[in-house]
Each structure stands twice: as C-alpha cells, then as structure tokens.
Amino acid sequence: MAHRLVVLLFAVAGVVVAGQPQQGLYAIRNVNSGMYLDVEGGSNDNVANVLVWNNPSASHSQWRLRSAGGGAAYKLQDAQSGMYLSTPVVESADNGANAFVWESADLPESQWHLHSVSNGDGTAYSVENVKVGRFLSVAGASMASGANVHLWSSPGKAESQWEFVSEGMCHDAVPGEVCYNDTIWAKDYAINTRPQWYPGLTNESSLADFQAHLHHCYWARCPMPCASTSQHKCEMVGRFWSNATCQDAVEGSKCNQEVTWAMDHGIHLNPEWYPSLTEQSSFREFQARLYQGEQSGLESNHCAEPCCHDSLPGEMCHEDASWAMLYGINLPEFNHAYPPSLTNQSDFAEFQAYLHLCYPERCPVPCASNGFMASQHDVSMDCPDASNFV
C-alpha cells in the first residue's frame, strides 16, 4: 500500500498554511525572478521607490505583515524605515504606477489583499492594492536585480506572484535528513548518469542549487534552502502535465486497489499523508497524488498519470485561469465571456474546467471535483467567439 506516500513528499519545514499567512516578519520573494521586495537604496525617506533586489537578509528587504483590521486586508511595513508599502493617490489606477513606501498605514492605498496562488504550496500570493484593485508586479517580468516594482492588472503571471518567506520557512539540508541524502546523491552521482533530470546544473553547482531543484521539480521533496540559489522554478522540460501516457486506473488493477484503499481508509487513518486532499476529493485526485509519489521514487503503486491535471503555477493554463478568476470575471467588458454559472465566488477548478471545455488546447480537464463539470451543461453555447479573451 502507498502508506508513506506524502509523509516525505511534502515534509517542508515551516510552510505557511493554505489561505492567509500569519502576521510576522517576512522576506517577500518574486516567484518569477527569485529577487526580493526592497526599498531602493535602503532609503528611510517617505515616498522612496520600491524595487527587487537579491539581498533578503537586509532590513530594508524585510517586511512586517500586519492586519489592517476590520476585514481581510493587510499592511506591509518596511522593517528598516517603518514606512508602509503603498501606491500613488494621483493616477494610481493606471497600469504601471510605481509602488513606493509611505508613512501612513491607514489609507486604502497602503492596504493590500493577499490571494493565495491556486494549487501552489501555500506560500505564494498575488498582492492586490485595496484602493485601485491592481496587483504588485515586477515591471516587464524582469529577472534583474534592481528591477522596478509597479501595479499591474493581471495577477496570473509569475511576475505578479510573491512568496512570503519567514524564518523557518527555508532550511539547508543537513546530514541524516532524507533531503540531504537525495541532494548529495544528485550532485555526486545522478548528474553524471541522468543529466536530463538536472537541466542547467552540473556537478560544480552548489548543494543549494540541487536542493532547490529537488524542491521545485519533485513536489517539495526538499524544503527551499536558505543559502543563495539560482534555481527559482522547475526547468525540466515535460515536467508538467502531458496526456501522452495518461491512463485512468481500471477496475482490478493494482493502482485501482491503491487508490481505493487511500480513499476508503488512508485518508481517515493517516490524513497527514494526503495534506492537499480531503474525504471529498475525487478518485482522480487521489490517483494523481499516488502518481506523484511513484515519480518521486517513494512508492511503487503502478499508477500512471490520470487523464486530468490540476494546473500548477508556471503553466499557461494556470495563468489563464488565475487571470479569469481574479480579474477577468469582474470586468464588465468581459461579461459575455463567462456563463452565468461562473461568478467571482467560483473556485479555481471551475474556471479551469470552463477553459478546458471552450479551449481544450489551453487547459486540461481538472482532476478536482467541481460543479461546472458535474452539471453536464453544454458549455459550447456559452463559449465566446473570440479565442483570446483570457
């Protein structure tokens, strides 16, 4: 049985629980570039510009996350200057308005909603300004240190997603840990025998680079290292979903038996083995989790990848569905693009299901149960004629 499937797979130190992060001190890392939210020049001045920089330990790259009170809004206070992350009052509704720090935390320009990135690991958020409804983003998706941070309308792109990293959320693997053994094996042996598993790495790469690669490409087999690393996302070609070899488990197969056991018994006996699943999760979601364990070398359950995929950050479908869910559904000029059954209260799986049914080349079928797929509604009547509405 797949009894130890997710114990190792998702044993990440200090990860913020899904939903809203706890109040506290964070370095805020851009998902796209790996650079950190910073006050230009470490300035203590009011109206100092905000950019990204590769210096997370500096006090001007540390931010205190505090509740704004009376709702789900937060304020972000620079640890060095005591100023608050803000957006301009004048022309602040425009795309491209600069983010800066300001002395007042009470204005809506200095308050932010945090939207957890769907299907992520629980640490990444889209950061939306309360006043203007625009999202904190790195200008031009720049990968450079010193790139400007501004407000933009699309929350689905990686440059508009931010990982909140607090003390304990990163961990450099040490001897005796599974992650350390895996990292040493990859660096000293596997890089020479299976280089295709480690694109961009060589046996001269640092342990931190190998550990970060295992974190991003092998479903959090390792926590993110605290040491500096060049690896900020999975670069493995084909690591994401493909239907080339998918196969839903059939009655009587070993995979079917494993999935049935997990659904009927495992989730009740050891729910910690399935941290992202519940008793209501679908058969395909359980099969997908067992398949991930098989791919990571944790189990041999003979489960193929099911013919569905819950889109992950970094994939085109994830960006499209996130944009539609957080932004497009609220725009009057896009009302025609969504059926009445979709609202801004619909979940990510419903938006992905709709995009799949209208544009199957852009999104796969989601594994997660959702009312949209269950309704058996002929969505073709609702699909807009324009093929680029998201």
Stockholm file with secondary structure:
# STOCKHOLM 1.0

chainA/1-390         MAHRLVVLLFAVAGVVVAGQPQQGLYAIRNVNSGMYLDVEGGSNDNVANVLVWNNPSASHSQWRLRSAGGGAAYKLQDAQSGMYLSTPVVESADNGANAFVWESADLPESQWHLHSVSNGDGTAYSVENVKVGRFLSVAGASMASGANVHLWSSPGKAESQWEFVSEGMCHDAVPGEVCYNDTIWAKDYAINTRPQWYPGLTNESSLADFQAHLHHCYWARCPMPCASTSQHKCEMVGRFWSNATCQDAVEGSKCNQEVTWAMDHGIHLNPEWYPSLTEQSSFREFQARLYQGEQSGLESNHCAEPCCHDSLPGEMCHEDASWAMLYGINLPEFNHAYPPSLTNQSDFAEFQAYLHLCYPERCPVPCASNGFMASQHDVSMDCPDASNFV
#=GR chainA/1-390 SS CCTTHHHHHTCCTTCCCSSSCCSEEEEEEETTTCCEEEEGGGCCSTTCBEEEESCTTSGGGCEEEEECSSSSCEEEEETTTCCEEECCSTTTTSTTCBCEEESCSSSGGGCEEEEECTTSCSSEEEEEETTTCCEEEEGGGCCSTTCBEEEESCCSSGGGCEEEECTTSCCCCCTTSHHHHHHHHIIIIIHHHCGGGSTTCCTTSCHHHHHHHHHHHTTTSSCCCSSCCSCCSCCCTTCSCCSSSCCCCCTTSHHHHHHHHIIIIIHHHCGGGCTTCCTTCCHHHHHHHHHHHHHTTSCCCCCCCCSCCCCCTTSHHHHHHHHHHHTGGGCGGGGGGSCTTCCTTSCHHHHHHHHHHHCTTTCCCCSSCCHHHHTTCCGGGTCCSCSCCC
#=GC SS_cons         CCTTHHHHHTCCTTCCCSSSCCSEEEEEEETTTCCEEEEGGGCCSTTCBEEEESCTTSGGGCEEEEECSSSSCEEEEETTTCCEEECCSTTTTSTTCBCEEESCSSSGGGCEEEEECTTSCSSEEEEEETTTCCEEEEGGGCCSTTCBEEEESCCSSGGGCEEEECTTSCCCCCTTSHHHHHHHHIIIIIHHHCGGGSTTCCTTSCHHHHHHHHHHHTTTSSCCCSSCCSCCSCCCTTCSCCSSSCCCCCTTSHHHHHHHHIIIIIHHHCGGGCTTCCTTCCHHHHHHHHHHHHHTTSCCCCCCCCSCCCCCTTSHHHHHHHHHHHTGGGCGGGGGGSCTTCCTTSCHHHHHHHHHHHCTTTCCCCSSCCHHHHTTCCGGGTCCSCSCCC
//
